[in-house]
Amino acid sequence: MSTPTIRQSHGPVDRIQAEVARRLSSSATSDGHRDGLSDPAQGEADRAVLGRALIAEALQAEAASALRDGRPLLDAQTEDEVAAQVFAGLFAMAGFQPYLEDPSIENINANGADEVFVRYADG
């Protein structure tokens, strides 16, 4: 499995997501479960817990790198948003996840990648 290309324009989200994906993939094959296909119910829950731990580690590494390179650190709110975006990208529906969690949304229609329509319950 190849590591996703990191796009600089998206900064820490892409860097952290690529690193966590690489480590999750490595973990799945190193513990003897090819592609993470162990017991599906237990395996997915365990992978999500591992993913959250790896995201936290990657955020710490990002902060250490920023300090070393003289870049500004992420504030707590931005760090939380980065962690949520990375988790959604790896374990949920990525950019759709906030819409899926919004109870005021009645319907989501996607016409390819460029046209997405959201219908709210109140019109």
Salt bridges, closest charged atoms under 4 A:
ASP14 OD2 - ARG7 NE 3.36
ASP14 OD2 - HIS10 ND1 3.63
GLU19 OE2 - ARG22 NH2 2.66
ASP31 OD1 - HIS33 ND1 3.04
GLU57 OE1 - ARG23 NH2 2.83
GLU62 OE2 - ARG15 NH2 2.49
GLU62 OE2 - ARG71 NH1 3.38
ASP69 OD2 - ARG71 NH2 3.71
